[in-house]
Each structure stands twice: as structure tokens, then as C-alpha cells.
């Protein structure tokens, strides 16, 4: 994953990792942009599944710093700034 991406895509997940692997990764063209998965308090089993799916698909997995979509956006922006210094846009995949 290149650190010179000018846009990063993020998704917020909570106990729905089957959807990430079964729908999002199969049906969404990310056009080579990095994907950040912000976990919003999933169960331990779902977090383990999420970490595995993210690792297998070169997705950044991080836990939300708070709860809810506002905190997920702030978490994704922080990770994007740290991991992709040339990033100018953070896009929420709904």
C-alpha cells in the first residue's frame, strides 16, 4: 500500500464483517485507494474475524477512539494523516 495516496476510503464496522468480506470486497471497486476499517466496538469474535479479513486484504484495521460515526470519521482522518501524509480526501463508504 503506497503512502502517497491522495484519497483514503474508510468504512465503519460493528459486528458485520461477513458483509465486508461477502459484499463490500466483492462488489466495490476501490480503484487502488487504501481502505481503513474502523471497528466500532464489535464483539471479540467479530474483531478477530475483522482483523483476519483486513490483514488478508491489505486493509488497515483500527478500533474507534469513541463510539459512533462522528468518532469513526475522526479516527479515520487521524489514521489517514499518520499513514498517508499526502492524503487530501477521506471518503466514507456507506
N, C-alpha and C positions, 0 to 999 in steps of 0.2 A: 504494500500500500504506500503510495507516494505521499510524502509530507507536503508537497507543493500544490495540493488541491485547492481550488478557489471556492469550491462549494462542498458542503458536507450534508448528508441526509441523516436524519435521526428518526427513530421510532421509539415509542414508549410502550413497554410491555408489562403486563401483570397477569401471571398465570395463564398465558396464552401462547406459549412457544410452539405448539402444534400449528398455529396459524402462521407464525413466522416461517417455519420450515415448509409447511404444506401449501401456503398460498402466496405469501409475500415473495419469498425467494424464487418461487417457480413462475410467478406471473408479473413481477415488476422488473422493468429494465432500469437498473441503477446507472446505466451509461458509464460505468467505471468510477463513479463517485464513491467515496468512502461512506460507510454506514456505521452509525453509532446506535447501539441498543441501550436505552436507559431503562433499567429494571425498577419498577415502582412497587416494590415490596412483595414480590412473588414468594410462594412457599419455598422451603429449602429444596424440595424435589424439583420444582419448576425452575428455580435458579440454576440448579445443576444441569438440567436439560438445556436451559438458555445459554449457559457458559459453553457447553459442548457444541451446540449449533453455531454459536458465534465463532468459536475457535476454528471449527471446520470450514467456515465460510469467510474467514478473514474480516470479521465484524468486531468492532470494539464493543465490549460488554462493560457496562458500568452500573453501579447502583445509584439510584436517585438520591440527591442530598436532602430531599424533603419528601413531601407527598403531593401528588397531583401534577397536572400538565404544566402549570407555571414553573414549578421546581424542575420538572423534566427538561423544559426548554432552557432554563438557566444552567442545568447540569450539562446539557449537550453543547451549549455555547462555550462553557468553560473548557470542556474536553476538546472541542474544535480548535479553540485558541491555543491550547497546550500542544496538541498533536499536529495541527496543520496551520503553521504561522501565516501562510499566505491566504487563508480562508477568508472570504468576504461575505459569504452567504451560508446560512444554516437553514435547511429546508425540513419541515416536519412532514413526514409521510403518514397520512391518516388512512 
